[in-house]
Amino acid sequence: MEYDLPSYEMEDTQWLELLEPFTSLKNLYLMDDIARRVCGAIQELSGEMATEVLPALRNLFVDGSRSFEHIQEAIRPFVTARQLSGHPVAIHHWRR
C-alpha cells in the first residue's frame, strides 16, 4: 500500500488536522525536518487545546541533534499546558 506523505509546506492547522485521528497515540517519534514542523504547530496549543490534540500522548521522541534544544524550547508552552492539565508529555532525544 502506498501513502502520499504530507508536504512540508503545510500550514500549522493542517499539521494539527493530520494528528487529530491519533487519539490513543502514547509515543510519537519524529525525525528532524518533520519534528520542527509538527512542533511548530503544537507550540501554539495552550490550555484546553493542548489536550485536544493527541490526548493520550505521553512521550515525544525527536530525532536530529541539530534542532533538539530548539524544539524543546519552542514547545515548552505546550508541555507546560499539558502538565498543568494533568496530562504530562516528556520530550526525549531519539537517536536511531
N, C-alpha and C positions, 0 to 999 in steps of 0.2 A: 504494500500500500504506500502511495506517495503522498506527501504533505507539502503544501506550499508554506514555506516559512514566512513569517510576517516581515515586512520591510523595516529596516532600521529607522526609516524616516517617519514612522508612525507618531502621531500626537500622543501626549500623555494619557488622554482619555481613552484612546484606542488600546494602549497597553493595559489599562485598568479593565477595560471590557474583555480583553483576551484572558485575563486572570480570573474574571468573575465565576466561571463554572467550577473552579477548583476549590470548592468549599471545604473539602476534607483533607486537603494537602497539608501535611505537617512539616515536611522538609523540602525546601526549594533550592536547587542547585543552579547557579547562573554563571555562565562564562563571561569574561571581561567586557566585551562590547555590549552584549545584551544586558548584563548586570547594570551597567551605567544607565541604560535607557529605562529599564524596569524600575530601578531605584530612583531615578529622576521622576518617575510617575508617582511612586508611592510616597515620596518625601513630602508631597503636598497634602497627604491624608492626615487628618488630626481628629481628635475627639472620637465621636461615634463612627465616623467614616473609616477610621483606622482599623476597626474590627469588622467592617462590612466586606472588605476585600481580603481574601484569604483568611477567613475567620479562625481556622484551625492551625494556622502557621505557627510553628514553634522555633524553627531553625532556618536561617537563610545562609547558604554557603556560597561564597563568591570566589571564583577562580580569576586570577590575574593580579599579580603583585603590583602592577603599575597604579592601580586605582583603588586598592582595598581601603586605605586610610581615608581617601576622599569619599568613598561610598559610605563608610561608617559615619563620617561627619555629616554627609548630606541627608542620611535617613535618620539621624538622631531624633528629630521631632516625631517621626513615625514610631520608632522604638519606644520613646518616652510615652506617647499616647497609648500604645499597646500595654505597656507596663502599668500605667495608671488605670487602665480598664480591666486589669486582672488577666490579660491575655499576652504575657510577655513573649518577645521574639529575641532570640540570640543571633548575633551576626558572627560568622566563622570564616576564616580564610581557608579556602579549599584549594588544595593542590592535587591535580590529577596525577 
